[in-house]
Amino acid sequence: MKTICLSLLSIGLLSSSLLAAEPIEAQLIASTVIAPLEKGINRWELNLHENEGTTLTYLIQTPQVISVDKESFKLTGWEISDRHRFRSESKFTTFKIYNKFYQGDISALELDGSIVINVGAKPISKTFTLKKGDDPLKFPDFTVESSEKRNGVRLQGEISMLKSIKVENDGKELRSNGSSSSNNDDFTHYYADLNEKSKITITYYSKIEKKTVKITK
């Protein structure tokens, strides 16, 4: 008999098959057209950070966006960029789409497509203390432990499921004095006065909801 273990993130993605009845409208906020460059010219040296062709940047005003489902993107002739920006505690998300072969008039474009976003729901909070050398605390989709080198709280795993982190000493909230990340799955927040008695409150999403976003022009 095989045993299959699923995190809350994967369960939420599997169980949220019904998308919102009313699609969210994405707002076009920027457009860029970059012509092909001669061989030997590096566009990064010219401070051109977009892809060749036409790039459109869209804004979504929806809170608690966990991720953009790139596989769900549907718009013939267009691709979605890897460089999208979102933070689950913000209500603003941007994403970019581009067409390498279109370099015409932006005003003449007519687009009608869609993409699915994953939105965090049903937040749960847990308060605890951390000691250096202790085993990591296990949450459904990530772990939390004390940083070995500096006074910090290290998170590893599906960190996008984290809604917020709060650190307190005697009821007074501490402000982070920096952070570091080796990749999207390993992040550390640093606090100058963090100690083994500090109360740490982690709030995370226990469910994922899928919502459809309309992309028009």
N, C-alpha and C positions, 0 to 999 in steps of 0.2 A: 504494500500500500504506500502510495506517495503522499507526502505531506506538502501542501502548498501554503506559503506564508505571504500574506499581502499586507502592505502598510495601509494606513488610513488614506494616504494620497492615492494609491492605486485603486483601493476600494471605491473611493469617491469618484474617480474618473470612470470606473466601470459602471457604477450604479447611476450616474447622472446622465442617462441617455436622452432624457427629454430636455430639449433646449427651450429657452425662454420664448414664449409665444410672440412677444413683441421685440423684434431685433433692435439692437442699439445702433444708432446712426453715428458713424465715424466722421469727424470733421476734418476736411483738408486744410492744413495750416501752412504748408510750404511746398514748393516745387523747385526742382533743379534739373537743368539739361546740360549734359557734358558731352561734347563732341569727341570722336576718336582722336587720340593723340598720335603723333608720329612715333615710329619705333625709336626707342632709346630715351624717350621722355617719360619720366616717372611722375604720375599725377600727384603722388604724396608730397613730392618736393615742391609742387605748385600749390600745396595746401588744398587740394581737391580731394575730399574725403568720401564723396559719393561714388556710386558705380557709374560706368560709362552708360550713356543713354539718358533716360528720364527717370528721376526719383521723386516720388510723392510721399510726403510725411503727413500722417493722419493722427488726430487726437481723439482719445476716448475719455469721457468724463464719468468713470465708474470706479467706486472705491474697492479696495481689497483685491485687485487683480493679481493673481498668482503667476500666471504665465500666458503666453500667446501660443495657441496650438498651430504651429506652422503647417502641419500636415493637412489641416482643414482648409487652408487658403484656396479659394476658387476664383480665379480671374484669368481668362485665357490670354496668353502672351506676357503675363507679368509674374514676377517672383517676389517673395518677401525677404527683406534683409534680415540678417542676424542681429543687426544693431538696433534693437528696440529698447526703450527705457520704461521701467515701471518700478514702483515700490508699493508693497502691499498696504502701507499705512497712508498712502496718498490716494487721492481720487482721480489723478491724471495719469494716463498711459499714452505713450506715443509709439507708433510703428511705421516702418518705411516699406514701400513697395517700389519695384523698378522694372523698367522695360529697356533692355539693352539696345533694341533696334528702333525705338521711337525717339526721334529728335525733332519733332515738329512743334506745332503751336499747342501749348498747354490748354488754352481756352477751347480748342476744338476737340479735346478728348471727351469721350463718352464711356464711362465705366459703370458696371453693375455686377459687383461680386460680393463675397462675404468671407468671414473668418470667425473662428470660435475662440473665445477667451475662457480661461479657467479662473473662477472667482472664489476666494476663501469665504467660508461660512461657519456658523456655530463655533465661535472662539471659546477656548477653555483656558483657564489660568491655573498655574501651579507655583507655589512659593516654597523656597528651599534655601539651604546654605551649601557652600562648596568648600572643600578642603583639598589642598594640593596633594596629589598622590592617590586620591580616591578614584574608584572606577567611575567612568562617565555615567551620568544619569540618562536613562533611555526614555525618550518620548516616541510617539508613534512613527515619526518620519525623520527624526534627527536625534543626536546625542548632545549633552551639555557637560562640560567639565571645566576645571580650573586650568588656566594657562600655566605652563611650567616656567616660562622665562620671566614674564611680567605679571602684574596684577590684572588679570583679564578673565573673561568668560568666553570659552571657546565652543563653537557650535559646528557640528559636522553632520552632513546628510542633506536631506531636502529642506534647505534653510528657507526656501520660499514659503514654506508652511508656517513660518514664524510671523506673528503679527506684531509683537513688541517685546522688549526686555526692559525691566525696571530694577535698579539696584538701590537699596536703602541702608543707611546706618542710623539706628535709633530713630526711625521714622522720617529721616531726611533723605530725599532722593539725591543720588550722586550723578554728576554729569560725566559722560565718557570723555576721556582726554585723548582719544584716538582709536584707531582700529586697523586691522590688517587682514588680508585675505590671500590665500595661495591659489584658490579657484572658487567657483560658485558654490561649492559644497563644503567649504572650510573657511569659517569666518570667526574672528576674535575681536571683542570689544574690550577696551582697557579702561580701568578706573584707578586713579591714584590712591584712593583711600579704601579700596576693596580689601576685605579681610575675611577670615573664616567665620565671623559672626554676621557678616553682611547678609541681609535678606534679598534674595533674587527672585523676581516674579517673571516667569515666562508665560506669555499668552500666545497660543497657537491655534490654527484652524483645524477643526476636526472633520470638516467636510468640504468637498469641492462642488461648486455648481458651474455648469457650462452655460454660456450665453453667446448668442450669435450676434455678430457685428456686421452691419451692412457697409460696404465700401462702394461709394458712388462718386461720380464726377459729372 
